[in-house]
C-alpha cells in the first residue's frame, strides 16, 4: 500500500496549473493525468474551469504565505474546506488512499488532493521548499512561476534553467558595474 500517494505529484500538479493555466476543463483533466492522477471525475459542470481556478488561486496564497505559521494556517483551512475523509480504494489494482469522496466534482477533488499533497510536501521536505521563482525577485523580472523544490539538497530556487541563467547574468553584470 502506498502511504503517500499525494505528496510530490499533487504539489507539482498544482504548480503546473498555476504556471500554465489550461484553456478549459479538458486541459485541466489532461494535466491531472499527466501528473499521475487516475481518478474518474464526476460529469463536467459549466463551472468546473472557473471553480478550479479558484482552487489554484487559493493554493497560490499558500505559496506566497510570508511565514511557516501562515502557510500552515492556510493549508489547514484548505484541508478543512475539502470536507472529505481519507478512504481506501483499489480502483487501479493497488490499494491506496483517496483524500476525497467518490462523487465529488473536479474542483473539489483537486482542492483535497492539492491541499493534502502540499501539506505532505512541506512537512516531509520543509516549509521552505515551495516558493516563487527567485528570478522574479529582481526588479523588472516578471517571472512569478512556482518552484516545488524536490532536490536532495533543498536549494532549488528557480523554475527553469533559463531563469537561473538570466539571474546569473544579471548578478554578473551588477558585479562588473560595481567594480
C-alpha positions in Angstrom: 0.0 0.0 0.0 1.2 3.5 -0.8 1.2 5.7 2.3 1.8 9.0 0.5 0.2 8.9 -2.9 -0.5 12.7 -2.9 2.8 14.2 -1.9 5.1 15.2 -4.7 2.9 14.8 -7.7 0.0 16.7 -6.3 2.1 19.8 -5.4 3.8 19.6 -8.8 0.3 19.4 -10.5 -0.7 22.5 -8.6 2.4 24.3 -9.7 1.9 23.2 -13.3 -1.7 24.5 -13.2 -0.5 27.8 -11.6 2.4 28.3 -14.0 0.5 27.4 -17.2 -3.3 27.6 -16.8 -5.2 25.3 -19.2 -7.7 26.9 -21.5 -10.6 24.7 -20.5 -11.8 21.8 -18.2 -10.4 19.2 -20.6 -7.0 20.8 -20.3 -7.2 20.6 -16.5 -8.2 16.9 -16.7 -5.4 16.1 -19.2 -2.9 17.8 -16.8 -4.1 15.7 -13.9 -3.5 12.5 -15.9 -0.1 13.8 -17.0 0.8 14.3 -13.3 -0.2 10.8 -12.2 -3.9 11.1 -11.2 -6.0 8.2 -12.5 -9.4 9.1 -10.9 -12.6 9.3 -12.8 -14.3 12.6 -12.1 -18.0 13.4 -11.8 -19.6 14.6 -15.1 -18.4 18.0 -16.2 -20.2 21.1 -15.0 -20.1 24.5 -16.7 -18.4 26.0 -13.5 -15.5 23.5 -13.3 -12.9 25.6 -15.1 -13.6 28.8 -13.1 -14.0 26.9 -9.8 -10.7 25.0 -10.3 -9.1 28.4 -11.0 -10.3 29.5 -7.6 -8.7 26.4 -6.0 -5.4 27.2 -7.7 -5.6 30.8 -6.6 -6.2 29.8 -3.0 -3.2 27.4 -3.3 -1.1 30.3 -4.5 -1.9 32.1 -1.3 -0.1 29.2 0.5 2.9 29.5 -1.8 3.0 33.3 -1.1 2.5 33.0 2.7 5.1 35.1 4.5 5.8 32.6 7.4 5.6 28.9 8.0 2.8 29.6 10.6 0.8 31.5 7.9 1.4 28.7 5.4 0.2 26.1 7.9 -2.9 28.1 8.8 -3.8 28.5 5.1 -3.2 24.8 4.4 -5.2 23.7 7.4 -8.1 25.9 6.2 -7.9 24.4 2.7 -7.9 20.8 4.1 -10.8 21.6 6.3 -12.7 23.0 3.3 -12.2 19.8 1.4 -14.7 18.2 3.9 -13.8 14.6 3.0 -12.1 11.9 4.9 -9.4 9.5 3.7 -10.7 6.3 2.3 -9.0 3.1 0.9 -9.5 2.2 -2.7 -8.1 -0.2 -5.2 -9.5 1.1 -8.5 -6.0 0.9 -10.0 -5.3 -2.6 -8.8 -3.2 -1.4 -5.8 -4.6 -0.3 -2.5 -4.1 3.3 -1.8 -5.7 6.3 -0.1 -8.0 8.9 -1.6 -8.5 12.1 0.3 -11.9 12.8 -1.1 -15.4 11.5 -1.6 -16.0 9.4 -4.7 -18.8 11.6 -6.2 -17.1 15.0 -6.0 -16.6 17.3 -9.0 -13.2 18.2 -10.4 -12.7 21.4 -8.3 -13.5 19.6 -5.1 -11.2 16.7 -5.9 -8.3 19.0 -6.8 -8.9 21.1 -3.6 -8.5 18.0 -1.5 -5.6 16.4 -3.4 -3.6 19.6 -3.7 -4.1 20.7 -0.1 -3.2 17.3 1.3 -0.3 16.9 -1.2 1.1 20.3 -0.3 0.8 19.6 3.4 2.7 16.3 2.9 5.3 18.1 0.8 6.1 20.9 3.2 6.0 18.6 6.3 8.3 15.9 4.8 10.7 18.2 2.8 10.4 21.5 4.6 8.2 24.6 4.7 10.8 26.5 2.6 10.6 24.1 -0.3 7.7 25.8 -2.0 8.2 29.3 -3.3 8.1 31.6 -6.3 11.0 31.7 -8.8 13.9 33.6 -7.4 14.5 35.3 -10.7 11.2 37.2 -10.2 12.6 38.9 -7.1 14.9 41.1 -9.3 13.5 44.5 -10.4 12.0 44.2 -13.9 11.9 40.4 -13.9 8.3 39.3 -14.2 8.7 35.5 -13.6 6.1 34.5 -11.0 6.3 30.8 -11.5 6.0 28.4 -8.6 9.0 26.3 -7.7 8.4 23.0 -6.0 11.8 22.0 -4.6 12.3 18.2 -4.8 16.0 18.3 -4.9 18.2 16.4 -2.5 19.9 19.4 -1.1 16.8 21.6 -0.9 18.2 24.5 -2.7 16.2 24.8 -5.9 15.4 28.5 -6.3 14.5 28.8 -10.0 11.6 27.5 -12.1 13.9 26.7 -15.0 17.5 26.8 -16.3 16.5 29.8 -18.3 15.5 31.8 -15.2 18.6 30.7 -13.4 20.9 31.7 -16.3 19.1 35.1 -16.7 19.5 35.8 -13.0 23.2 34.7 -13.0 23.9 37.0 -15.9 22.1 39.9 -14.2 24.2 39.3 -11.0 27.4 39.0 -13.0 26.7 42.3 -14.8 25.9 44.0 -11.5 29.2 42.9 -10.0 31.0 44.3 -13.1 29.3 47.7 -12.7 30.1 47.8 -9.0 33.9 47.3 -9.6 
